[in-house]
Amino acid sequence: MKNIYALFISIILGVFIFYSCSDPYPKLIELERFMYISLSGAADNPKTKIIDLDKNATFPLSISYGGTTNYEQGEIIAELGIDNSLVAMYNAENKTTYSTLPDGSVSLDKTTLTIVNGSKVSDLIQVTIKPEMINFAKDYLLPVTIKSATEGKITINEELKTVYYIIKGNVNTLPEEDKWTVLEASSVWQPSFPVENIWDGDRNSYWHTALDGMPQWFAVNMNDYKVIEGFTWVNRQDGADAVPKHVRFETSMNGTDWTEVLEVLELPNTNMLQILELPEKVVARYFKVTFLSNWADASYSYVAEVSTWAGEKPTGDYNWEKETWEVIDFKSQWNNDSYAVKNIFDNNKNTIWHSDPFNASINGMPQWFVVDMKKMRPAIKGFLIWQRQDDHGMEPKHVVFSVSEDNVNWTQVLEVLDMSNDHTVELDYKTTNPTSGRYLKVEVKTNWAGGAWTYFGEITPY
């Protein structure tokens, strides 16, 4: 038994002596072939920077190395630079269309970075973007890359040596007219026709200039930087003829220096929504519109609505071609041509349809009529309505609008229980069930006086 214990103790001592005489296991594992230098942010390519347009944007860059826990590598100096030749290559590989930043719009406060001995991260380089030199109607790509490192002491990682910044302006594509204010204007005729009417969303209000001659103009502060690809335009709606003809559009970043972006020699004389597209989209905080002439050669002019658009191009008003429509059925009309149903669709609010007030077999409520719009029309979104402009009292109250493809099967698109009898404004009622069709039916079930007849001035779908 004593021999067994002696043998066991000898083995333990031998093992202890063996390890005590051997070199200790290294605390630092040096894997030089895995060491590399990389640029901060390169692993997350691309990185997006949103730039405020009112001030310079500055952000830092550094380099570091990895693949070791031994940072006693001596001093390492790396040279950095902007390499715009990489933009085309990036676009080709990623199927993008980024632009190169204009000369002078981006700078580095220095071109070398140093990793001091004992550290794995360098000091910082500051990148500065100057937005006043950049047209942020475009998006840009900024490649910053490591050009070289001290004596090749540590390998530069080719995949992580370049960081790509996507540079975008902090701009908005929505007009947000509620934020707009008047910068200045050439004139205002009367207080009830201010410039602010141009963006109030009401086609029946308008800016009216003074009567002191052309040109006339207005300028708007949008109070934000906007991308503008075009303008929407609505003329005065009540048939007045001095609507703008020759029109010039300008934009500005500061409200002082203006650039012409569009000139229209003959803006159509129509009361429909017009979509105007710029030759090239721009970014601006202000826009200015100048009326150089009007269709009546008058000493004044006016406009109902003007706004900007960007992104998806708006669709203009559909041309309903009311002049081609045919009234194919009705319950009654008085004196035929004088007060015929067709007067409702002649684009003149001063002519009327008047139902027969005297023939007991056909007067009384309801009154109705059917119109053939001559071809399939898109879904009606709403109706613009003028009540009779004189001799008021029997205006329609409870009215139902229906649409059909075949004049047999009808779909109700709108029911108005209490239609306004205000003849001073164009009424606007949106359909609750927009439906396409060829035939339109209007039923007047009651009128405001409870009488046996009724009338309408004008009805226009949209």
C-alpha positions in Angstrom: 0.0 0.0 0.0 2.9 2.4 0.9 4.4 1.7 -2.5 1.1 2.7 -4.2 1.0 6.0 -2.4 4.6 6.7 -3.1 4.0 6.1 -6.8 1.0 8.4 -6.9 2.8 11.2 -5.2 5.7 10.8 -7.6 3.5 11.2 -10.6 1.8 14.3 -9.2 5.2 15.9 -8.5 6.5 15.0 -11.9 3.6 16.7 -13.6 4.0 19.8 -11.5 7.7 20.0 -12.2 7.1 19.5 -16.0 4.7 22.4 -16.2 6.6 24.6 -14.0 9.6 24.2 -16.3 7.6 24.8 -19.5 6.9 28.3 -21.0 3.5 29.6 -19.9 0.5 29.7 -22.4 0.7 33.1 -24.1 -1.9 35.7 -22.9 -1.8 37.4 -26.4 -2.6 35.5 -29.5 -1.0 37.1 -32.5 -2.8 36.3 -35.8 -1.0 38.7 -38.1 -2.4 37.2 -41.3 -5.9 38.2 -40.1 -5.0 41.7 -39.2 -6.5 44.5 -41.3 -7.3 48.2 -41.4 -10.9 49.3 -42.1 -12.8 52.5 -42.4 -15.6 53.2 -39.9 -19.0 52.6 -41.4 -17.8 50.6 -44.4 -19.4 47.4 -43.0 -22.8 49.0 -43.2 -22.6 50.3 -46.8 -24.3 52.3 -48.0 -25.0 54.9 -45.2 -27.7 57.6 -45.7 -27.2 61.2 -44.6 -30.1 63.5 -44.7 -28.8 67.1 -45.0 -30.6 70.2 -43.7 -30.5 72.9 -46.3 -30.0 75.8 -44.0 -26.6 74.9 -42.6 -23.4 72.9 -43.4 -23.5 69.2 -42.3 -20.5 67.7 -40.6 -19.8 64.1 -39.6 -16.7 62.2 -38.5 -14.7 59.3 -39.9 -12.0 57.1 -38.4 -10.0 54.0 -39.2 -9.3 51.0 -37.0 -7.7 47.6 -37.2 -8.7 44.1 -36.0 -7.6 40.5 -36.0 -5.4 40.9 -32.9 -5.5 41.8 -29.2 -2.0 43.2 -29.4 -2.2 46.9 -30.1 1.5 47.5 -29.8 1.9 47.6 -33.6 3.7 51.0 -33.7 2.3 54.1 -35.2 0.1 53.6 -38.3 -0.7 56.5 -40.6 -3.4 56.2 -43.3 -4.3 58.6 -46.2 -8.0 59.1 -47.0 -9.7 60.8 -49.9 -12.9 61.2 -51.9 -12.9 59.0 -55.0 -15.8 60.1 -57.3 -14.6 57.6 -59.9 -16.4 54.9 -57.8 -19.8 56.4 -58.3 -20.3 55.1 -61.8 -19.1 51.7 -60.8 -21.4 51.6 -57.8 -24.4 52.6 -60.0 -23.6 49.9 -62.5 -23.3 47.2 -59.9 -26.4 48.3 -57.9 -28.6 49.6 -60.7 -28.8 53.0 -59.1 -28.6 56.5 -60.6 -26.9 58.5 -57.9 -25.1 61.7 -59.0 -21.6 62.9 -58.1 -21.5 65.8 -55.7 -20.5 69.2 -57.3 -17.0 70.3 -57.0 -16.4 72.3 -53.8 -19.6 71.1 -52.1 -17.8 68.5 -49.9 -14.5 68.7 -48.1 -12.3 66.9 -45.5 -10.6 68.9 -42.8 -7.5 66.8 -43.3 -6.4 63.8 -45.4 -4.4 61.6 -42.9 -5.4 59.6 -39.9 -3.1 58.2 -37.2 -3.5 55.1 -35.0 -1.0 55.7 -32.2 0.9 52.8 -30.8 -1.2 51.0 -28.2 -4.5 51.9 -29.8 -6.6 50.3 -32.4 -8.7 53.3 -33.4 -7.4 56.5 -35.1 -8.2 60.2 -34.5 -11.0 61.7 -36.6 -11.4 63.3 -39.9 -14.4 65.7 -40.3 -16.4 65.5 -43.5 -18.3 68.7 -44.4 -21.2 69.0 -46.8 -22.2 72.5 -48.1 -25.9 72.4 -49.1 -26.0 75.8 -50.7 -23.8 74.4 -53.6 -26.0 71.3 -54.2 -29.3 70.8 -56.1 -31.1 68.4 -53.9 -33.6 67.6 -56.5 -31.2 64.7 -57.0 -29.7 62.1 -54.7 -25.9 61.9 -54.5 -23.3 59.3 -53.7 -20.1 60.2 -51.7 -17.4 57.5 -51.7 -14.6 58.1 -49.0 -11.8 55.6 -49.2 -8.4 54.6 -47.6 -5.8 55.3 -50.3 -2.8 54.0 -48.4 -1.4 53.0 -45.0 2.1 53.3 -43.4 4.6 51.0 -45.2 2.0 48.3 -45.7 2.5 47.3 -42.0 -1.0 46.1 -41.8 -3.1 45.0 -44.8 -6.0 47.3 -45.9 -9.2 45.3 -46.1 -10.4 45.8 -49.7 -14.0 45.2 -48.8 -14.0 47.6 -45.9 -11.7 50.4 -47.1 -14.5 52.5 -48.7 -17.6 53.9 -47.1 -20.4 55.0 -49.4 -22.7 57.8 -48.2 -26.0 58.5 -49.9 -26.5 62.2 -49.6 -30.1 63.4 -49.6 -31.6 66.8 -48.9 -34.1 67.3 -46.1 -36.8 68.2 -48.6 -40.5 67.5 -48.8 -42.6 66.5 -51.9 -46.0 67.4 -50.4 -47.0 71.1 -50.9 -48.6 71.5 -47.4 -50.4 74.7 -48.4 -51.6 75.3 -44.9 -48.0 76.4 -44.1 -47.7 78.8 -47.0 -47.6 82.6 -46.6 -47.5 85.5 -49.0 -44.0 86.8 -49.6 -45.2 89.7 -51.7 -47.5 90.5 -54.6 -47.9 93.2 -57.3 -51.4 94.1 -56.2 -54.7 93.1 -54.7 -57.9 94.6 -56.0 -60.1 94.3 -52.9 -59.7 92.7 -49.5 -62.2 89.9 -50.5 -59.8 88.8 -53.3 -56.5 88.2 -51.4 -53.5 86.2 -52.7 -54.2 83.6 -50.0 -57.3 82.5 -51.9 -54.9 80.9 -54.4 -54.2 78.0 -52.1 -57.4 77.8 -49.9 -58.6 74.6 -51.7 -61.8 76.5 -52.9 -62.1 76.9 -56.7 -64.8 79.5 -56.3 -62.5 81.9 -54.5 -59.7 83.7 -56.3 -57.0 86.3 -56.2 -58.0 89.4 -58.2 -55.3 91.9 -59.2 -55.7 95.7 -59.2 -56.9 97.3 -62.4 -53.6 99.0 -63.1 -52.3 97.0 -66.0 -50.1 94.0 -66.8 -47.9 92.3 -65.8 -49.2 91.2 -62.4 -47.5 88.7 -60.0 -47.4 87.0 -56.7 -44.7 85.2 -54.7 -45.2 82.5 -52.0 -43.1 81.5 -49.1 -43.7 77.7 -48.6 -41.9 77.8 -45.3 -40.1 74.6 -46.1 -37.8 73.2 -48.8 -39.9 71.5 -51.5 -39.1 69.3 -54.5 -41.1 70.8 -57.4 -41.7 68.8 -60.6 -44.5 71.0 -61.7 -47.6 73.1 -60.8 -51.3 72.6 -60.8 -53.5 75.4 -62.0 -57.2 76.3 -61.8 -58.6 79.4 -63.5 -61.4 81.5 -62.1 -64.6 79.4 -62.5 -67.5 81.7 -63.2 -66.8 82.4 -66.9 -64.8 85.6 -66.5 -62.6 86.1 -69.6 -59.4 87.9 -68.3 -57.8 84.7 -67.2 -53.9 84.5 -67.5 -52.5 83.7 -70.9 -48.7 84.2 -70.9 -47.4 83.0 -67.6 -43.9 82.7 -66.1 -42.9 80.6 -63.1 -39.8 81.2 -61.0 -38.3 79.6 -57.9 -35.9 80.7 -55.2 -34.0 79.3 -52.2 -33.8 82.7 -50.4 -36.7 84.8 -51.7 -34.3 87.2 -53.4 -32.5 85.4 -56.2 -35.0 84.0 -58.7 -34.6 81.3 -61.4 -37.1 80.9 -64.2 -38.2 77.2 -64.3 -41.2 77.4 -66.7 -42.7 79.8 -69.2 -46.1 79.1 -70.8 -46.9 81.3 -73.8 -50.6 80.3 -74.0 -52.1 78.8 -70.9 -55.4 77.2 -72.0 -58.5 79.3 -71.3 -60.4 76.6 -69.4 -61.9 76.2 -66.0 -60.6 72.7 -65.7 -57.6 71.6 -63.6 -54.3 72.0 -65.6 -51.2 70.0 -64.8 -48.0 71.9 -65.7 -44.6 70.0 -65.8 -41.2 71.5 -65.4 -38.4 70.6 -67.9 -36.4 69.6 -64.8 -37.4 69.2 -61.2 -36.0 71.7 -58.7 -35.8 72.3 -55.0 -37.1 75.6 -53.7 -38.4 77.4 -50.6 -40.2 80.1 -52.6 -42.0 80.3 -56.0 -43.2 83.3 -58.0 -45.8 83.4 -60.8 -46.0 86.4 -63.2 -49.0 87.0 -65.5 -47.5 88.7 -68.6 -50.8 88.8 -70.5 -54.4 87.6 -70.3 -57.0 86.3 -72.8 -59.1 89.5 -72.8 -56.1 91.9 -73.1 -57.5 93.5 -69.9 -55.6 95.6 -67.4 -56.2 93.0 -64.7 -56.3 89.3 -64.2 -57.1 86.6 -61.6 -56.5 82.9 -60.7 -58.4 80.5 -58.4 -55.9 77.8 -57.4 -52.1 77.2 -57.9 -50.0 74.6 -56.1 -46.9 72.5 -56.6 -46.5 68.8 -57.1 -43.7 66.2 -57.1 -43.5 62.4 -57.3 -46.5 60.8 -58.9 -47.9 63.2 -61.6 -51.4 64.4 -60.7 -54.2 63.6 -63.1 -56.1 66.6 -64.6 -59.8 67.0 -64.6 -61.5 64.5 -66.9 -63.2 66.2 -69.9 -66.8 65.1 -69.6 -67.6 66.6 -73.0 -71.0 67.9 -71.8 -71.6 69.6 -75.1 -72.0 66.1 -76.7 -74.6 64.9 -74.1 -78.2 64.1 -75.1 -81.2 64.3 -72.8 -83.1 61.1 -73.7 -85.9 61.1 -71.1 -87.5 63.3 -68.5 -90.7 63.8 -66.5 -91.3 67.4 -67.5 -89.8 70.6 -68.8 -91.5 73.9 -69.1 -91.6 75.8 -72.4 -89.3 73.3 -74.0 -86.3 75.2 -75.3 -86.5 78.1 -72.8 -86.3 75.9 -69.8 -85.2 72.6 -71.2 -83.3 69.9 -69.3 -80.3 70.4 -71.7 -79.7 73.8 -70.1 -78.3 72.1 -67.0 -75.3 70.9 -69.0 -74.5 74.0 -71.2 -71.8 75.3 -68.9 -73.9 78.4 -68.1 -75.2 78.8 -64.6 -77.6 81.5 -65.7 -79.7 79.2 -67.9 -82.0 76.8 -66.2 -84.1 73.6 -66.4 -87.6 74.4 -65.1 -90.1 71.5 -64.6 -93.7 72.2 -65.8 -95.6 74.0 -63.1 -99.1 73.9 -64.7 -99.7 70.4 -66.2 -101.2 68.4 -63.3 -100.4 65.1 -65.1 -96.7 65.8 -65.1 -95.9 68.4 -62.4 -95.4 67.6 -58.8 -92.7 65.7 -57.1 -90.6 63.7 -57.9 -89.2 65.3 -61.1 -86.4 63.4 -63.0 -84.4 63.3 -66.2 -82.0 60.9 -67.9 -78.9 61.9 -69.9 -76.9 59.9 -72.4 -73.2 60.9 -71.9 -72.5 59.2 -75.2 -69.8 56.8 -74.1 -68.7 55.0 -71.0 -67.4 57.5 -68.5 -65.0 56.9 -65.5 -66.4 56.6 -62.0 -68.0 60.0 -61.0 -66.3 61.3 -57.8 -68.7 64.1 -57.2 -71.0 66.8 -58.6 -70.5 70.6 -58.8 -73.9 72.3 -58.8 -75.2 75.8 -59.3 -78.7 76.5 -58.1 -80.9 78.9 -60.1 -79.5 82.4 -60.0 -82.9 84.3 -59.7 -86.5 83.8 -58.4 -85.6 81.4 -55.6 -87.8 79.2 -53.5 -88.3 75.9 -55.3 -84.7 74.7 -55.3 -84.2 70.9 -55.1 -83.8 69.6 -51.5 -83.9 65.8 -51.6 -82.0 64.6 -54.7 -80.8 61.2 -55.9 -78.1 60.6 -58.5 -77.7 57.3 -60.3 -75.5 55.8 -63.1 -76.1 53.0 -65.6 -74.2 51.2 -68.4 -77.3 50.3 -70.3 -80.1 52.6 -69.2 -81.8 49.6 -67.6 -79.9 48.7 -64.5 -79.1 51.7 -62.3 -76.7 52.2 -59.4 -77.2 55.0 -56.9 -74.0 56.9 -56.5 -75.3 59.8 -54.3 -78.3 60.8 -52.2 -78.5 64.3 -50.8 -81.3 64.7 -48.2 -80.9 68.5 -47.7 -79.2 70.0 -50.7 -78.2 73.6 -50.0 -80.3 76.3 -51.7 -77.5 78.8 -51.6 -77.3 80.2 -55.1 -74.2 82.4 -54.5 -71.7 79.5 -54.4 -71.0 76.4 -56.5 -72.1 73.4 -54.4 -69.8 70.4 -54.2 -71.2 67.0 -53.3 -68.9 63.9 -53.4 -70.4 60.6 -54.4 -70.6 57.9 -51.8 -70.5 55.0 -54.4 -68.4 56.1 -57.4 -69.4 54.1 -60.4 -68.6 54.3 -64.1 -71.3 54.3 -66.7 -72.8 55.9 -69.8 -76.1 57.2 -68.5 -76.9 59.6 -65.7 -80.2 59.9 -63.9 -81.1 62.8 -61.5 -84.3 62.5 -59.4 -85.6 65.5 -57.4 -87.8 64.0 -54.7 -88.6 67.2 -52.8 -88.0 70.9 -53.0 -87.5 73.5 -50.3 -90.9 75.1 -50.7 -92.9 71.9 -51.1 -94.2 73.1 -54.4 -95.2 71.3 -57.6 -92.1 72.3 -59.7 -88.4 72.8 -59.4 -85.3 73.9 -61.3 -81.5 73.6 -61.6 -78.9 76.0 -63.0 -75.9 73.7 -63.8 -74.6 70.2 -62.9 -71.1 69.2 -63.7 -69.6 65.8 -62.7 -66.0 65.3 -61.7 
